[in-house]
Amino acid sequence: MDGGGRFAGSLSETAPSQAARARASAAVFRRGRAERRGSERLRVWEPSGQWRRFARALDRVANRLSRLPRHTGLAATALMIAVSTGYGAVRSDQASKIVDFFRDVRDMAANAAGFSIAGVAIAGERHLSRAEILAAAGVTGRVSLLFFDAADARARLLTNPWIAEATVQKLLPDRLVISISEREAFALWQKAGRVGVIASDGTVLEPYVLRRYADLPFVVGIGAEVRARDFLAMLNRRPELRANVRASVLVAERRWNLRLKNGVDVRLPEFDVEQALDQLAALEREARLSSRDITAIDLRLADRITVRLSDGAFQAREEAAKKKTQKPKGGSA
């Protein structure tokens, strides 16, 4: 230390200290520049507007799910299982069996509670048996009155062609009342070579003919089943003509032909059928056409009646005409 209170030191030490400080400053400068370059290369990714909207939507869904009541997840799981089971049942054609099983379980519980069907009253049956009516209505020993669908039973009854109208009433706790109105067998109808029994409204009651229906009027042709009631009513007003008719044939769904019991075909017009039937009835009374040797009578023209003879009658007529026109042979004495 000198007399001024300063430390004595060599002037040569100042140069290295300054150089070190210079190197340190340069290092700091280089490091800062490297950090700035690195920050320029590494940019923070910011989501676009579409992704921000999607993120906000997810947040809203998450918030709503957090506000759901307890056990919602359990209920959703059970629902998913039920839906999967139902889908599998439908795909494997087992749905009807599963539904029937649950219905049986339901009806068993109702029957045990006192709602079994103890009695069924049926009114209006004539052709159908009691067993047929109960089967058509879906009444079985397992069905309970509590869950019995009266509207469905009525609809099932009306699918039977014999039943024109039906009512079903439930009288709790254990009574059922079924009232029906049956159609009547009206005529026999032939179509495409097959004969069945029809009602007056054209409903096919039976696809075959029982012995007790053999004497019903016989109609033939497409559309004859729905037009038979009006035409047969005209025939019934002429009982002497009706007794000789074997079949009524609808031609091209426009007009009728009659096939008489002796095989004669009567061709009726499309219009003025009543007048043509009156002419035919008069001819039958006056000339007994049904007993003549003819094959057809044509009444389609209002101003004339055309009759076709049988082959034998035609030949006999020709021979008689030849004899009339043949001149007598002989010589003068």
Secondary structure by P-SEA (a helix, b strand, c coil): cccccbbbbbccaaaaaaaaaaaaaaaaaaaaaaaaaaaaabbbbbbcaaaaaaaaaaaaaaaaaaacccaaaaaaaaaaaaaaaaaaaaaacaaaaaaaaaaaaaaaaaaaaccccccccccccccccaaaaaaaaccccccccccccaaaaaaaaacccccccbbbbbcccbbbbbbbccccccbbbbcccbbbbbccccccccccccccccccbbbbccccccaaaaaaaaaaacaaaaaaccccccccccbbbbbcccbbbbbbcccaaaaaaaaaaaaaaccccccccccccccccccbbbbbbcaaaaaaaaaaaaaaabbbbbccc
